[in-house]
């Protein structure tokens, strides 16, 4: 048990150390990656309000949590080291010195680097927020805004010039449209305009001239809002983005020469700006706002970077401490394990093997120790192997014995063995059931005390015959009474001898042939019945007819006092009728019709049969208890009726027309069995007659043919049922029929 625990402990220690190393590496990687993520966060947060910079706070908190976890691991190892020193564990003092040296060597340079880096970062942040940077951002914003204002003014100016020329030259008239196109094309090139468009008062685009260097784009629709506003007399400018470019547009209405209030057209002048300066203006404005907002939290930014440096410094110190623990463990743990292993070997544990972690002198010492324990263990294994071989032999013998017992317990033949001293050694289940013995009560007893004295002469005769047998085995068939029944057994006796031919005992194997003999007798009786019915039935009718004819013809010739002739002829007729009845019984028994089961209720069949006997036998008390839950089953109605009538007829005969007859039906839903019991309180049946009661031509009545119960047994067997007879209390007999409930 201790060896198993030690092996488990050995397996757990490397696993625990591996988990600690994996956790350490993950923490270091996360702490290295988080500063880079925070740098990226600063760039991202420059585009967001400071109130939304929750990610930065989350990363800092995550840093703190990881450092706390790292700190927990370090203090956990320090606490374990202190406990080991107090307990006097070998190597604990040396481990403490190594860990202290690593902490001291890492603390001084790390703190010096921290203070220098903190000062450098503070100066760098101050330079980020000086006045020159802020002025440059403001001036950039002013330049972009001035460019767009000048472009809008130019667009309106040139649109006004073109509108005046169109008005003065009446170029919107249909006959002057070619001159209009020439004018617009000329002015576009002269003023270096991007796109110039002219629309009529009916929202029709009259002229559209574009700089050939510009991409082909659809700028203004004739029904767009700017055109509609221009036709309403509004003069205005606007900036419209087109893809990644901007259009600076001037929209001027063209007034009528007759009435200045009438608007006859619209001139649209477009400056195409290839890059979206409006977006740049927004970016510059956003940068200025973000710069001013960030300047307000300059102190917090400096503190954040200092905290990050502090965390890095702590990580370096913690790593140095951790490596101190690892190095100290690598030196002291082998010494500690070697001391503990030596104590265990001294106490008898030779299965211990130490793990070689290095190739130095300590590793050589560990290898020598392992070689010593291996040699000692090999010697003990050789001794244990011999003992194990002996145990395996005993186990194999025990398995063979168990196998033989299982085989004997499950064979249908009865098996009884006797040793050389006459003691019973083996009695299987089949022998127990057949001989009505309990094996645990007779095993080990002398067979002469167990076997009843009436059977001893036959047994001794068999043993004597076996003794003189040359083959050492005999076979004989015996019919012996067991309990209230007689059994026909085929007995095989065999002498048991060992490899040297020494006598070890006797084994008896017997098979029950009772049912086989009954079936053979039944088949033989049916053949006899068939032949008797065939040979006797043919001459009976001529004999009866001849006797009746003689009586009718010659009876009148005899005097009235002379009755001999009349009595003889009537006797011949009566005896012939009885012979016919007997022959009919033989014929019925020999040719039992095949069952034709149909859905029937057994209670209904019982009631039909019982009515006949209740009316014909008033002095007999008939009682019935029929189960109302009896299901409908597949039965041959006529044959089952014949069974019930036969049993009722026998019961009436046993009562001598006075007594009680009971009929009871019960349904067992779990076993799916219907039980029918017919009982009487008559004379009963003797125990010696019960085994042969269902055999053909056996009857306890003087006038019986002995075929009624044989036919009953055959019908019940054809229905896959069973019938048996038992004594009734306090007197009489009970016939019990069990039928399967074949529910349709």
Secondary structure, DSSP 4 states (H G I P E B T S, - for coil): -HHHHHHHHHHHHHHHHHHHHHHHHHHHHHHHHHHHHHHHHHHHHTTS-GGGTHHHHHHHHHHHHHHHHHHHHHHHHHHHHHHHHHHT-TTHHHHHHHHHHHHHHHHHHHHHHHHHHHHHHHHHHHHHT-HHHHHHHHHHHHHHHHHHHHHHHHHHHHHHHHHHHHHHTTTTSGGGHHHHHHHHHHHHHHHT-SEEEEEETTS-EEEEEE-TTS-------TTSHHHHHHHTT--EEEEEEETTEEEEEEEEEEEPSS-TT-EEEEEEEEEEESS-HHHHHHHHHHHHHHHHHHHHTHHHHHHHHHHHHHHHHHHHHHHHHHHHHHHHHHHHHHHHHHHHHHHHHHTT----------SSHHHHHHHHHHHHHHHHHHHHHHHHHHHHHHHHHHHHHHHHHHHHHHHHHH-SSEEEEEETTSBEEEE-HHHHHHHT--HHHHTTSBHHHHS-HHHHHHHHHHHHHHHT-SSSEEEEEEEEEETTEEEEEEEEEEEEE-TT--EEEEEEEEEE-HHHHHHHHHHHHHHHHHHHHHHHHHHHHHHHHHHHHHHHHHGGGS-TT--HHHHHHHHHHHHHHHHHHHHHHHHHHHTPPPP--EEE-HHHHHHHHHHHHHHH-TTEEEEEEE-TTPPPEEE-HHHHHHHHHHHHHHHHHHHTS-EEEEEEEEEETTTTEEEEEEEE-SS---HHHHTTTTSTT--SSTT--S-HHHHHHHHHHHTT-EEEEEE-SSSSEEEEEEEE--B-
